[in-house]
Amino acid sequence: MRSGLMKKKAEEQAGEIDLTPMLDVVFILLIFFIVTSVFITEAGIDVAKPVASTAEPKSKDLILIAVSPQGDIWIDGEQIDARFIRSRFELRLAEAPNSSVVIQADQAANNEYVMMIMAAAREADISDVSISTEA
């Protein structure tokens, strides 16, 4: 009697599929795609960039800062006060020490704001400062 019960239990277990290895593979693939994906950073607003014939593409750790025509300053999708630009640069430099600043100023923006951003970058010891343009 006991051997019949053991045989029946063994047949039931043989028909089941263990999904654990498949789930492990799916999670490993998910982690791989998350780690290798490229995250695009944006300053926070769309600006009409000036046109320049000497435009060069940039690719590094970029700190994008946008200036609206009204003089609003945006970093990482957040509007900030001009007094806190330097501290924001220093925070970003702590995360990525070789960062460069890209100023995305609107054509109608006052140059005073661009000069203020450049001065804050210089005070934060950022030597690579660029102005974004349309080619």
N, C-alpha and C positions, 0 to 999 in steps of 0.2 A: 504494500500500500504506500509506503513511504517513497519508494523509487518512482512511482507514478506521479506523486506530487512534485518531486524534484524535477522530473522530466517536463511537466507542464510549466513550471516556473522558469526553467531554462529556455523553453520555446517562447514565452512571453518576452523575456529579456532580449532574445535574439532579434525580435521584430522592431525594437525601439532604436531610434537614431539619436546619438548624443550631439547636441547642437553647440556645445561649449567651444570646440575648436573653431567652428565657423564664426562664432561671435568674437572670439579672440582676433581672428583675421580681420573682421570688419572694424573693430576698434583700432587695430594697428593701422589700417588704411586711413581711417578717419583722422587719427593723430598725425599721420604722415602728411595728409593734405592740408591740415590746419597749420602745421609748422612750415610747410614749403610755400604757402600762399603769400602773395605780395599784398601788403596793406598800403593803400594809397592815402597819403595824408593831404588834407586840404586846409586852406587858411580859414574858410568859413563863409566867404561871400564871393560872388562872381564880379570881376572887375574887367573893364575895357582896357586892356594893356596897350601901351604905346608900341609903335612899330619901330623896329631897328634892323639895320642891314647886317649888323655884326653879332646876331644872336647865336649863342652856343648852348647845346643841351647840357644839363647838369644831372648827375646821378651819384648820390651819396646820401648820407643822413642829412636831410634838409629840414630846416626850420622855416616853414612858410608863414609869412606875415602879410596880411592884406590891408590896404588902405582904401576906404571908400571915398567917393567924391565929397562927402560931408566931413571927412576927417576921422571917421570911426576906424579903429584899429582892431583887427581880428587875428588871433592865433589859435590854431587847432579848433576852429568852429566856435570860438568863444570871444566875445567882444571884451577887450580889456582897456583899462585906463592907460594913457601914455606914460604915467609915472611908474608903472609896473613892468614895462617892457624888459628892462635890464634883468630884473629878478626872474622873469619867465625864461629869458635866454640862459641864465645861470642854472635854472632847474633842468632845462633841456640838455645843457652841456654835461650835467652830472649823469644823465642817462646815456648820452652818446657824445663822448669828448671831441670827436672830429667832425662835428656838425658844421654846416655852413648855412647862412641866412639867405633866403630868397625873398625879396620885397616885391609883392604884387600890388603896385600902386595903380589906381585908376588914372586915366589920362587927365581927368578933371580934378584930381586930388592936388592939394597944395604941397609944394615941394618941401615946405617946412616940416611936415610929418615924416617924409622920407629921410631928411637930414637928421631928425630926432631919432629915428630907428637906427640909422647908421652910427650915430654917436653912442647909442645904448649898446650896440654890438661891439663897438671898439672898447667901451668900458668893461664889457664882459669878456674881453680877450678873444673875440671871434675875428679872425683875419679874413675869412672868405665871405664877403657880402656881395650879392648880385641883385640886379633889378630885373624882374621878369618882363619880357617883351614878346611881341608877336613878330615872327620872321617875315 
